[in-house]
Amino acid sequence: MDFSFTESECDLVSLCREFAQKEIAGRAPKAWEEARCPTDLLREMGALGLLGILIPEQWGGIGMSTVGFVAAMEQIGLADQSVAAAWQAHVTIGSLPLYLFGNDAQRERWLRPLAEGRALGAFGLTEPDAGSDVRGIRTRAVRRDGGWLINGQKTFISNAGTDMSFGVTLLARTEATEGQEPAFASFVVEKDTPGFTMGPKMRGIGWRGLDTRDLFFDDVWVGDDHLIGDPAMGLSQFLRTLEVGRISIAALSLSLTQAVLDMATDYARQRVQFGQPISKFQAVQFKLADIATELEASRWLTYRAAYLRDTGEPFLKEASMAKLKASRVAAWAASEAVQIHGGLGYMLETPVARFYCDSKVLEIGEGTNEIQHLVIARTLGC
Ligand SMILES: Cc1cc2nc3c(=O)[nH]c(=O)nc-3n(C[C@H](O)[C@H](O)[C@H](O)COP(=O)(O)OP(=O)(O)OC[C@H]3O[C@@H](n4cnc5c(N)ncnc54)[C@H](O)[C@@H]3O)c2cc1C
């Protein structure tokens, strides 16, 4: 296992560090207040190739390794978690179903604009009655007029409703053919398709810039050219995509933990109580040392999962372990960092408070941490 970065990974990290600090960090407080998807920044990231970071050059991307993506995320997420959340959702779950399972015509039509940063991708799995229990989805696709008629609702879908969004890749239940179980198939539905509508942007306690909405499909007709891959394999396509999504949430968690560790350390060194900086109190030192240690453990799990993907090895268990550990550490570390800031840490004018609000969702998105436990337990033979 070699975690030293290649030259192109090092260049990417430098590029992302500079862009994050120059272009993203300064705008974060205003972006929080405005609570709108930062498509201006995402377009700029697209111009740098970052929206196609995991897609080969052949399809408009820059063909970076997963290790490089994790390292890039560590820089972007330090500056603003909402920008990083929208970016990662686009790069992984929003784009990968088309790259991994689409045919060349579909890649040319829909993946290339995503990878070149001209459009934003979305992944439609969750429904009001089916979150963790993905097999419980009710959205249906039935054969009609040489294509498919789709009816149903998706909820909490990120990146589908912005001025850059192209539509959504969704999972639907298909009719059972004689003697067979109902199957699940995935489809592209473009945003102006008749019958496809959206609810308003939802308001989360964190990730305030992320555009997350309900999507409604009322007799939406799409042709066979919108069906992605084998119509019996949609569920497996979506689950495989989520494996990469979990590495991405783990990477986002690393960036959050590093951000709150930096803030808490700086604050502890300058805040004076009882005649000395609070960093001189062992109780504060132990908190910071624990966060630094847990961050390092999370980092190794995350880079290892990324490395396994890059080397073509199975990474299901490792991605779930990385997501479980890194998100748990991030949520805990954010709370500890607020504690070190005292009352100031509770105020949304203070950056650490915003990161605290952003931390909770890391334990929920792309499979809750309870579901990560189940995935890991299954790999143990339970
Ligand atoms: C900000 C945000 C963005 C999102 N973006 C997207 C997106 O782009 N696309 C998309 O498809 N989805 C998206 N989601 C949905 C997300 O993936 C789901 O919220 C998540 O998978 C959990 O599903 P649920 O909310 O229905 O919770 P539920 O499945 O109802 O779970 C509720 C609780 O029960 C627990 N639970 C459920 N089953 C079990 C079990 N078997 N054993 C133990 N505990 C269990 C869960 O862990 C959880 O604690 C997003 C969610 C959020 C908050």
The ligand as a Tripos MOL2 file, in Angstrom:
@<TRIPOS>MOLECULE
LIG
   53    58     1     0     0
SMALL
NO_CHARGES

@<TRIPOS>ATOM
      1 C1        -28.9900   16.7140    3.0790 C.3       1 LIG1
      2 C2        -29.3880   15.4000    2.4920 C.ar      1 LIG1
      3 C3        -29.1250   15.1390    1.1400 C.ar      1 LIG1
      4 C4        -29.5340   13.9380    0.5730 C.ar      1 LIG1
      5 N1        -29.2960   13.7240   -0.7710 N.ar      1 LIG1
      6 C5        -29.7980   12.5960   -1.3550 C.ar      1 LIG1
      7 C6        -29.6720   12.4010   -2.7730 C.ar      1 LIG1
      8 O1        -29.0650   13.2200   -3.4820 O.2       1 LIG1
      9 N2        -30.2260   11.2850   -3.3250 N.ar      1 LIG1
     10 C7        -30.9000   10.3730   -2.5740 C.ar      1 LIG1
     11 O2        -31.3980    9.3980   -3.1390 O.2       1 LIG1
     12 N3        -31.0270   10.5200   -1.2300 N.ar      1 LIG1
     13 C8        -30.5060   11.6070   -0.6060 C.ar      1 LIG1
     14 N4        -30.6330   11.7870    0.7540 N.ar      1 LIG1
     15 C9        -31.3700   10.7880    1.5300 C.3       1 LIG1
     16 C10       -30.4860    9.9600    2.4560 C.3       1 LIG1
     17 O3        -29.7110    9.0640    1.7310 O.3       1 LIG1
     18 C11       -31.4620    9.2710    3.4470 C.3       1 LIG1
     19 O4        -31.9560   10.2920    4.3030 O.3       1 LIG1
     20 C12       -30.8000    8.1670    4.2410 C.3       1 LIG1
     21 O5        -30.4400    7.0930    3.4180 O.3       1 LIG1
     22 C13       -31.7340    7.6470    5.3500 C.3       1 LIG1
     23 O6        -33.0080    7.3690    4.8860 O.3       1 LIG1
     24 P1        -34.2740    7.9810    5.6660 P.3       1 LIG1
     25 O7        -34.0410    9.4340    5.8340 O.co2     1 LIG1
     26 O8        -35.5050    7.5660    4.9650 O.co2     1 LIG1
     27 O9        -34.2210    7.3340    7.1070 O.3       1 LIG1
     28 P2        -34.8430    5.9140    7.5320 P.3       1 LIG1
     29 O10       -34.3980    4.8630    6.5940 O.co2     1 LIG1
     30 O11       -36.2970    6.0740    7.7490 O.co2     1 LIG1
     31 O12       -34.1230    5.6930    8.9230 O.3       1 LIG1
     32 C14       -34.5500    6.2990   10.1290 C.3       1 LIG1
     33 C15       -33.6800    5.7590   11.2520 C.3       1 LIG1
     34 O13       -33.8700    4.3320   11.3670 O.3       1 LIG1
     35 C16       -32.6240    3.6900   11.2710 C.3       1 LIG1
     36 N5        -32.7760    2.3990   10.5950 N.ar      1 LIG1
     37 C17       -33.4520    2.1230    9.4400 C.ar      1 LIG1
     38 N6        -33.3520    0.8390    9.1420 N.ar      1 LIG1
     39 C18       -32.5840    0.2650   10.0900 C.ar      1 LIG1
     40 C19       -32.1070   -1.0540   10.3260 C.ar      1 LIG1
     41 N7        -32.3760   -2.0650    9.4810 N.pl3     1 LIG1
     42 N8        -31.3420   -1.2820   11.4100 N.ar      1 LIG1
     43 C20       -31.0450   -0.2670   12.2540 C.ar      1 LIG1
     44 N9        -31.4560    0.9990   12.0960 N.ar      1 LIG1
     45 C21       -32.2180    1.2570   11.0200 C.ar      1 LIG1
     46 C22       -31.7530    4.6300   10.4340 C.3       1 LIG1
     47 O14       -30.3880    4.3550   10.6200 O.3       1 LIG1
     48 C23       -32.1840    5.9730   10.9860 C.3       1 LIG1
     49 O15       -31.5110    6.2310   12.1760 O.3       1 LIG1
     50 C24       -30.1980   12.9690    1.3560 C.ar      1 LIG1
     51 C25       -30.4460   13.2250    2.7050 C.ar      1 LIG1
     52 C26       -30.0590   14.4130    3.2770 C.ar      1 LIG1
     53 C27       -30.3730   14.6670    4.7300 C.3       1 LIG1
@<TRIPOS>BOND
     1     1     2 1
     2     2     3 ar
     3     2    52 ar
     4     3     4 ar
     5     4     5 ar
     6     4    50 ar
     7     5     6 ar
     8     6     7 ar
     9     6    13 1
    10     7     8 2
    11     7     9 ar
    12     9    10 ar
    13    10    11 2
    14    10    12 ar
    15    12    13 ar
    16    13    14 ar
    17    14    15 1
    18    14    50 ar
    19    15    16 1
    20    16    17 1
    21    16    18 1
    22    18    19 1
    23    18    20 1
    24    20    21 1
    25    20    22 1
    26    22    23 1
    27    23    24 1
    28    24    25 2
    29    24    26 1
    30    24    27 1
    31    27    28 1
    32    28    29 2
    33    28    30 1
    34    28    31 1
    35    31    32 1
    36    32    33 1
    37    33    34 1
    38    33    48 1
    39    34    35 1
    40    35    36 1
    41    35    46 1
    42    36    37 ar
    43    36    45 ar
    44    37    38 ar
    45    38    39 ar
    46    39    40 ar
    47    39    45 ar
    48    40    41 1
    49    40    42 ar
    50    42    43 ar
    51    43    44 ar
    52    44    45 ar
    53    46    47 1
    54    46    48 1
    55    48    49 1
    56    50    51 ar
    57    51    52 ar
    58    52    53 1
@<TRIPOS>SUBSTRUCTURE
     1 LIG1         1 GROUP 0 **** ****
